[in-house]
């Protein structure tokens, strides 16, 4: 039986989160706005207008190039990419071709066991062939046998990034997009929401007999708006190509459209090549001259990247990879964790447990980001310290999380104001234990008959009577003494 290898490359279009478009002052993000409400003569390509470059677009492009380990060029040019679609009013797109903002680059992609064919984790280096700035086209919608054009997206700033043919499975492609989305949000250049078209992906897919080196004709999959859809569309296309080859047919270089509703691929057109676009230098824009001073200013506060921080959390704080992965999923959450560890001064794993099991639930339930929390890292650290000192028990500590978040008061203030401190007085706890045993003759008899697991029930009863403020260890000791 012939064994095939899949070759996958991804083309991603990343919408930069600038306030205005790349060559005019129209609002860039118009997802919720009426059609054709954020347009002007520049982005509609009316005769006689001239584009003016948005400086922030270059700066965000430089940040991404640095994050992808690309070579940032001190001199780059804009080019005209010529093609004729109804939603491209100028008849060309301002892009970059042979002298783009950055050259090369890579992303070392950790592939977890769940996405690995042999269920063993590994790392795949994904090279970057292209990384350039360009403007977006408009949007075409069809309905009632008519075609409607919305020019709102014309001129929205994009970075197009093309990988080498380095991915081998649909799961690897999905992992790449997840890590890219994480990275874009981490460095703050894009919201990377695929459902709002902030991150769009086209997949180039081909197959070859395993062991061969020649790249076979590839097909391009378009119109996928989620990571799950990318995974499924690639998997379907791999299956289709294998069926075609085994039936003796040749794979044609088609552009395919993914139909989300039916879960099927449909032929759109034959695939274009670069020659079809007749690139030439954009005459209305000066080159981008990136001086050392400007580049250093852009990169002055460049952060530690998520995969590097993930590895450091495992090594420095002795966290399991599972914890480190979750805690570095978003930069603000990662900063929150590390600031809590520094303020606490205790076991980093204990901080991880509280954050992942309790604080993260609060963040998600209330739709907040960690920076907006009244439960600051200092407040969470104080709660952990109060528990460690025996001032409060764990249950009281957990209840303090929401109380601090609701009121903004410090944990110490709340403990003092509400009398939540742990009761460690032997005589007070003993009196409650005796009261509980007197009220529970059946449970006492069962315990003495050998059902010693009831000790947990007795401790719970004491805690309930003392509103969770009893020293549970002392209560257990006194109960065992009285029962035995």
C-alpha positions as CSV (number, residue, x, y, z in Angstrom):
1,X,0.0,0.0,0.0
2,X,1.4,3.4,-1.0
3,X,2.2,5.7,1.8
4,X,1.8,9.4,1.2
5,X,3.3,12.5,2.8
6,X,1.3,15.8,3.0
7,X,3.0,19.1,2.3
8,X,1.3,22.2,3.7
9,X,2.1,25.9,3.6
10,X,-0.1,28.6,5.0
11,X,-0.7,32.2,3.8
12,X,-2.0,34.4,6.7
13,X,-3.4,37.9,6.4
14,X,-3.1,39.7,9.7
15,X,-5.2,42.8,10.3
16,X,-3.2,45.3,12.4
17,X,-5.0,47.0,15.2
18,X,-4.2,50.6,14.2
19,X,-6.9,53.3,14.7
20,X,-6.9,54.3,11.0
21,X,-6.2,52.7,7.7
22,X,-2.8,52.2,6.1
23,X,-3.0,55.1,3.5
24,X,-5.8,57.4,4.7
25,X,-7.5,58.6,8.0
26,X,-10.6,56.4,7.8
27,X,-11.3,54.2,10.7
28,X,-9.6,50.8,10.3
29,X,-11.9,48.4,12.2
30,X,-15.4,48.6,10.9
31,X,-16.7,45.1,11.7
32,X,-19.9,46.4,13.3
33,X,-20.4,49.5,11.0
34,X,-22.9,49.8,8.1
35,X,-21.6,49.0,4.6
36,X,-19.6,51.8,3.0
37,X,-19.6,54.0,6.1
38,X,-15.8,54.2,6.6
39,X,-14.6,55.3,3.2
40,X,-13.0,58.3,1.5
41,X,-11.6,59.2,-2.0
42,X,-8.2,57.6,-1.1
43,X,-9.4,54.1,-0.1
44,X,-12.0,54.1,-2.9
45,X,-9.3,54.9,-5.4
46,X,-10.9,58.0,-6.9
47,X,-8.8,59.8,-9.6
48,X,-6.3,62.4,-8.4
49,X,-5.8,61.2,-4.8
50,X,-2.5,60.3,-3.2
51,X,-1.9,57.7,-0.4
52,X,0.0,58.7,2.8
53,X,1.6,55.9,4.8
54,X,0.4,55.3,8.4
55,X,3.6,55.2,10.5
56,X,2.0,52.8,13.1
57,X,1.6,50.2,10.4
58,X,5.3,50.0,9.8
59,X,6.0,49.9,13.6
60,X,3.6,47.0,14.1
61,X,5.1,45.2,11.1
62,X,8.6,45.6,12.6
63,X,7.4,44.1,15.9
64,X,6.0,41.0,14.1
65,X,9.2,40.6,12.0
66,X,11.2,40.7,15.2
67,X,8.9,38.1,16.9
68,X,9.3,35.8,13.8
69,X,13.2,36.1,13.9
70,X,13.1,37.7,10.5
71,X,15.7,40.0,9.0
72,X,14.3,43.6,9.1
73,X,15.3,45.6,6.1
74,X,16.4,49.2,6.5
75,X,15.0,50.0,3.1
76,X,11.8,48.6,1.6
77,X,9.4,49.5,-1.2
78,X,5.7,49.4,-2.0
79,X,4.5,47.8,-5.2
80,X,1.3,47.6,-7.2
81,X,-0.3,44.2,-7.4
82,X,-2.7,44.3,-10.4
83,X,-5.9,42.3,-10.6
84,X,-9.5,43.1,-11.3
85,X,-12.2,42.2,-8.8
86,X,-15.3,44.2,-8.2
87,X,-14.3,44.9,-4.6
88,X,-10.9,46.4,-5.6
89,X,-11.8,49.9,-6.7
90,X,-8.3,51.0,-7.9
91,X,-7.8,47.9,-10.1
92,X,-4.7,47.2,-8.1
93,X,-3.6,46.6,-4.5
94,X,-0.7,48.4,-2.8
95,X,1.5,45.7,-1.5
96,X,5.2,44.8,-1.3
97,X,6.9,42.3,-3.6
98,X,10.7,41.8,-3.9
99,X,12.0,44.3,-1.4
100,X,9.5,43.9,1.5
101,X,9.8,45.1,5.1
102,X,11.3,41.8,6.3
103,X,13.1,38.7,4.9
104,X,13.1,35.1,6.2
105,X,12.2,34.1,9.7
106,X,10.8,31.1,11.5
107,X,8.6,29.9,14.3
108,X,9.6,26.8,16.4
109,X,6.2,25.2,16.8
110,X,5.7,22.8,19.8
111,X,3.3,20.1,18.7
112,X,1.6,18.4,21.7
113,X,1.0,14.7,22.0
114,X,-2.7,15.3,21.3
115,X,-1.8,16.6,17.8
116,X,1.0,14.1,17.1
117,X,0.4,11.1,14.8
118,X,2.4,8.8,17.2
119,X,1.1,10.6,20.4
120,X,4.6,11.9,21.2
121,X,5.2,15.7,21.5
122,X,7.8,17.2,19.1
123,X,8.9,20.6,17.7
124,X,8.4,21.6,14.1
125,X,10.4,24.6,12.7
126,X,8.1,26.5,10.4
127,X,10.1,28.9,8.1
128,X,8.7,32.2,6.8
129,X,9.1,32.9,3.1
130,X,7.3,36.3,3.0
131,X,6.4,39.0,5.5
132,X,5.2,42.2,4.0
133,X,2.7,45.1,4.5
134,X,-0.3,45.6,2.2
135,X,-3.8,47.1,2.1
136,X,-6.9,45.0,2.2
137,X,-9.5,44.9,-0.6
138,X,-13.3,45.4,0.0
139,X,-15.9,42.7,0.4
140,X,-18.4,41.2,-2.1
141,X,-21.7,39.7,-1.0
142,X,-24.2,38.0,-3.2
143,X,-27.9,37.6,-2.7
144,X,-31.2,37.7,-4.7
145,X,-29.2,37.2,-7.9
146,X,-27.4,40.5,-7.2
147,X,-23.9,41.4,-6.1
148,X,-23.3,43.9,-3.3
149,X,-19.9,45.7,-2.7
150,X,-18.8,47.0,0.7
151,X,-15.6,49.2,0.5
152,X,-15.2,49.5,4.3
153,X,-12.3,47.1,4.3
154,X,-10.5,48.8,1.5
155,X,-7.2,50.2,2.8
156,X,-7.3,48.3,6.1
157,X,-3.7,47.5,7.1
158,X,-2.5,44.0,6.8
159,X,0.7,42.0,7.2
160,X,0.7,39.0,4.8
161,X,2.9,36.2,6.1
162,X,3.6,33.1,4.0
163,X,5.2,30.0,5.5
164,X,7.5,27.5,3.7
165,X,6.0,24.1,2.8
166,X,7.0,22.8,6.3
167,X,3.8,21.6,7.8
168,X,2.8,17.9,7.5
169,X,-0.6,17.4,9.0
170,X,-3.9,19.3,9.4
171,X,-3.3,19.3,13.2
172,X,0.1,20.9,12.7
173,X,-1.6,23.7,10.6
174,X,-4.1,24.2,13.4
175,X,-1.3,24.4,16.0
176,X,0.6,26.9,14.0
177,X,-2.5,29.2,13.8
178,X,-3.1,28.9,17.5
179,X,0.5,29.8,18.3
180,X,0.4,32.7,15.7
181,X,-2.8,34.0,17.2
182,X,-1.3,33.9,20.7
183,X,1.8,35.7,19.5
184,X,-0.1,38.5,17.7
185,X,-2.1,39.2,20.8
186,X,1.0,38.9,23.0
187,X,2.9,41.6,21.2
188,X,-0.2,43.7,20.9
189,X,-0.4,44.2,17.1
190,X,-3.7,42.5,16.3
191,X,-6.8,41.1,17.9
192,X,-6.4,38.0,15.7
193,X,-10.1,37.1,15.8
194,X,-10.7,34.9,12.8
195,X,-14.5,35.3,13.1
196,X,-14.0,39.0,12.5
197,X,-11.5,38.5,9.8
198,X,-8.6,40.0,11.9
199,X,-6.7,36.8,11.0
200,X,-7.4,35.1,7.7
201,X,-5.7,31.9,6.4
202,X,-5.3,30.3,3.0
203,X,-3.9,26.8,3.0
204,X,-1.7,25.4,0.2
205,X,-1.9,21.6,0.2
206,X,-0.2,18.9,-1.9
207,X,0.7,15.2,-1.4
208,X,3.6,13.1,-2.5
209,X,4.8,9.5,-2.1
210,X,6.6,9.3,1.2
211,X,10.4,9.6,0.6
212,X,10.2,11.6,-2.6
213,X,11.4,15.2,-2.6
214,X,9.6,16.7,-5.6
215,X,6.7,19.0,-4.7
216,X,3.5,18.1,-6.6
217,X,0.9,20.5,-7.9
218,X,-0.8,22.2,-5.0
219,X,-4.3,23.5,-4.4
220,X,-5.2,26.6,-2.4
221,X,-8.0,26.6,0.1
222,X,-9.8,29.9,0.8
223,X,-12.7,31.2,2.8
224,X,-11.9,29.5,6.2
225,X,-12.9,31.6,9.2
226,X,-11.9,29.4,12.2
227,X,-9.0,27.2,13.2
228,X,-11.2,24.2,13.4
229,X,-12.4,24.9,9.8
230,X,-8.8,25.1,8.6
231,X,-8.1,21.8,10.2
232,X,-11.2,20.1,8.7
233,X,-10.7,21.7,5.2
234,X,-7.1,20.5,5.0
235,X,-8.0,17.0,6.1
236,X,-10.8,16.8,3.5
237,X,-8.4,18.0,0.7
238,X,-5.8,15.5,1.7
239,X,-8.3,12.7,1.4
240,X,-9.5,14.1,-2.0
241,X,-6.0,14.3,-3.4
242,X,-5.2,10.7,-2.3
243,X,-8.4,9.4,-4.0
244,X,-7.6,11.3,-7.2
245,X,-4.0,10.1,-7.4
246,X,-4.9,6.5,-6.6
247,X,-7.6,6.7,-9.3
248,X,-4.8,7.6,-11.8
249,X,-5.8,11.3,-12.1
250,X,-3.6,14.3,-12.0
251,X,-4.0,17.0,-9.3
252,X,-4.9,20.3,-10.9
253,X,-3.7,23.6,-9.3
254,X,-7.1,24.9,-8.3
255,X,-8.2,27.5,-5.9
256,X,-10.8,25.9,-3.7
257,X,-13.5,27.5,-1.5
258,X,-14.5,26.0,1.9
259,X,-18.2,25.8,2.5
260,X,-18.7,26.0,6.2
261,X,-22.3,24.9,6.2
262,X,-21.9,21.7,4.1
263,X,-18.3,21.0,5.2
264,X,-17.2,20.6,1.5
265,X,-14.7,22.2,-0.9
266,X,-15.7,23.7,-4.1
267,X,-13.6,24.9,-7.1
268,X,-13.5,28.7,-7.4
269,X,-11.0,29.2,-10.3
270,X,-7.5,28.1,-11.5
271,X,-4.8,29.3,-9.2
272,X,-3.0,32.5,-10.1
273,X,0.8,32.8,-10.2
274,X,2.9,35.9,-9.3
275,X,3.4,36.7,-13.0
276,X,-0.4,37.1,-13.3
277,X,-0.3,40.2,-11.0
278,X,2.3,42.2,-13.1
279,X,4.0,43.8,-10.1
280,X,5.7,47.2,-10.4
281,X,6.9,49.8,-8.0
282,X,4.2,52.0,-6.5
283,X,5.0,55.5,-7.9
284,X,2.9,57.5,-5.4
285,X,4.8,56.3,-2.2
286,X,8.3,56.9,-1.0
287,X,10.4,53.9,0.2
288,X,10.3,53.0,3.9
289,X,13.6,54.0,5.4
290,X,14.0,52.3,8.7
291,X,16.8,54.1,10.5
292,X,18.7,52.4,13.4
293,X,17.2,55.0,15.8
294,X,13.6,54.4,14.7
295,X,14.1,50.6,14.8
296,X,15.6,50.8,18.3
297,X,12.7,53.0,19.4
298,X,10.2,50.5,18.1
299,X,11.9,47.5,19.8
300,X,12.8,49.2,23.0
301,X,10.1,47.5,25.1
302,X,10.0,44.3,23.1
303,X,8.6,41.6,25.5
304,X,9.7,38.1,26.3
305,X,7.8,35.9,23.8
306,X,5.2,33.4,25.0
307,X,7.1,30.2,24.1
308,X,10.3,31.5,25.8
309,X,8.3,32.5,28.9
310,X,6.6,29.1,28.9
311,X,9.9,27.3,28.9
312,X,11.2,29.6,31.6
313,X,8.2,29.0,33.9
314,X,8.8,25.3,33.6
315,X,12.5,25.7,34.5
316,X,12.4,28.6,37.0
317,X,9.2,27.8,38.8
318,X,9.2,24.1,38.4
319,X,5.7,24.1,36.9
320,X,4.3,21.3,34.9
321,X,4.1,22.1,31.1
322,X,0.3,22.0,31.4
323,X,0.3,24.8,33.9
324,X,2.9,26.8,32.0
325,X,1.0,26.5,28.8
326,X,-2.2,27.9,30.4
327,X,-0.4,30.6,32.3
328,X,1.3,31.9,29.1
329,X,-1.8,31.7,26.9
330,X,-2.2,35.5,27.3
331,X,0.4,38.0,28.2
332,X,-1.7,39.8,30.8
333,X,-2.4,36.5,32.6
334,X,1.2,35.6,32.5
335,X,2.2,38.9,34.0
336,X,-0.4,38.5,36.7
337,X,0.9,35.1,37.7
338,X,4.5,36.2,37.8
339,X,3.7,39.4,39.8
340,X,1.8,37.3,42.3
341,X,4.7,34.9,42.7
342,X,7.1,37.8,43.4
343,X,4.7,39.4,45.9
344,X,4.0,36.0,47.6
345,X,7.5,34.7,48.0
346,X,6.3,31.2,48.5
347,X,5.6,28.1,46.4
348,X,5.0,29.1,42.8
349,X,3.0,25.9,42.2
350,X,0.6,27.0,45.0
351,X,0.1,30.3,43.1
352,X,-0.5,28.4,39.9
353,X,-3.2,26.2,41.6
354,X,-5.1,29.1,43.0
355,X,-4.9,31.1,39.8
356,X,-5.9,28.3,37.5
357,X,-8.6,26.8,39.6
358,X,-10.3,29.9,41.1
359,X,-9.0,33.2,39.8
360,X,-9.2,32.2,36.2
361,X,-12.8,31.1,36.6
362,X,-13.6,34.6,38.0
363,X,-11.9,36.3,35.1
364,X,-13.8,34.2,32.6
365,X,-17.2,34.4,34.3
366,X,-17.0,38.2,34.6
367,X,-15.5,38.8,31.2
368,X,-12.5,40.7,32.6
369,X,-8.8,40.7,31.8
370,X,-6.3,40.3,34.6
371,X,-5.3,44.0,34.5
372,X,-8.9,45.0,35.3
373,X,-9.1,42.9,38.5
374,X,-9.6,44.6,41.8
375,X,-8.1,41.3,43.1
376,X,-4.6,42.4,42.2
377,X,-1.5,40.2,42.4
378,X,-0.6,41.8,45.7
379,X,-4.1,41.0,47.1
380,X,-3.9,37.3,45.9
381,X,-0.4,37.0,47.5
382,X,-1.8,38.4,50.8
383,X,-4.5,35.8,50.8
384,X,-2.0,33.0,50.3
385,X,0.2,34.5,53.1
386,X,-2.8,34.7,55.5
387,X,-3.5,31.0,54.8
388,X,0.1,30.0,55.3
389,X,0.3,31.8,58.6
390,X,-2.9,30.1,59.9
391,X,-4.7,33.4,60.2
392,X,-7.5,32.0,58.0
393,X,-8.2,28.6,56.5
394,X,-8.3,27.6,52.9
395,X,-12.1,27.9,52.6
396,X,-12.1,31.4,54.0
397,X,-9.2,32.3,51.7
398,X,-11.3,31.1,48.7
399,X,-14.2,33.2,49.8
400,X,-12.0,36.2,50.1
401,X,-11.2,36.2,46.4
402,X,-14.7,37.3,45.4
403,X,-15.0,39.7,48.4
404,X,-11.8,41.5,47.4
405,X,-13.0,41.6,43.8
406,X,-16.4,43.0,44.7
407,X,-15.2,45.6,47.3
408,X,-11.7,46.5,46.4
409,X,-10.7,46.3,50.1
410,X,-7.5,44.4,51.1
411,X,-7.8,40.9,52.4
412,X,-6.5,41.9,55.8
413,X,-9.2,44.6,56.1
414,X,-12.0,42.2,55.2
415,X,-10.7,39.6,57.7
416,X,-10.6,42.2,60.5
417,X,-14.0,43.8,59.6
418,X,-15.9,40.6,59.3
419,X,-14.1,38.6,62.0
420,X,-13.0,35.9,59.7
421,X,-9.8,35.1,61.5
422,X,-9.2,31.4,62.3
423,X,-10.4,30.3,65.8
424,X,-7.6,28.3,67.4
425,X,-8.8,28.5,71.0
426,X,-8.9,24.9,72.4
427,X,-11.8,25.5,74.8
428,X,-14.0,27.3,72.2
429,X,-13.6,24.5,69.6
430,X,-14.0,21.8,72.3
431,X,-17.3,23.2,73.4
432,X,-18.6,23.1,69.8
433,X,-17.3,19.5,69.3
434,X,-19.1,18.3,72.5
435,X,-22.3,20.0,71.3
436,X,-22.1,18.3,67.9
437,X,-21.4,14.9,69.4
438,X,-24.4,15.3,71.7
439,X,-26.6,16.1,68.8
440,X,-25.4,13.1,66.7
441,X,-25.8,9.9,68.7
442,X,-26.3,7.7,65.6
443,X,-23.2,9.0,63.9
444,X,-21.2,8.6,67.1
445,X,-22.4,5.0,67.4
446,X,-21.5,4.2,63.8
447,X,-18.0,5.7,64.3
448,X,-17.4,3.6,67.4
449,X,-18.6,0.6,65.5
450,X,-15.8,1.0,63.0
451,X,-16.9,3.6,60.5
452,X,-14.0,5.9,61.1
453,X,-14.4,7.8,57.9
454,X,-17.2,9.7,59.6
455,X,-14.5,11.8,61.2
456,X,-14.7,14.0,58.1
457,X,-18.4,14.5,58.6
458,X,-17.8,15.5,62.2
459,X,-15.1,18.0,61.2
460,X,-17.4,19.5,58.6
461,X,-20.1,19.8,61.2
462,X,-17.8,21.8,63.5
463,X,-16.7,24.0,60.6
464,X,-20.4,24.7,59.7
465,X,-21.3,25.6,63.3
466,X,-18.3,28.0,63.5
467,X,-18.9,29.5,60.1
468,X,-15.7,28.0,58.7
469,X,-13.5,29.8,61.2
470,X,-12.4,26.8,63.2
471,X,-8.9,25.5,63.0
472,X,-9.8,22.3,61.1
473,X,-6.7,20.4,62.3
474,X,-7.4,21.2,65.9
475,X,-11.0,20.4,65.5
476,X,-10.1,16.9,64.2
477,X,-7.7,16.3,67.0
478,X,-10.3,17.2,69.7
479,X,-13.0,15.1,68.0
480,X,-10.8,12.0,67.8
481,X,-9.9,12.5,71.5
482,X,-13.6,12.8,72.5
483,X,-14.8,9.9,70.3
484,X,-12.0,7.5,71.4
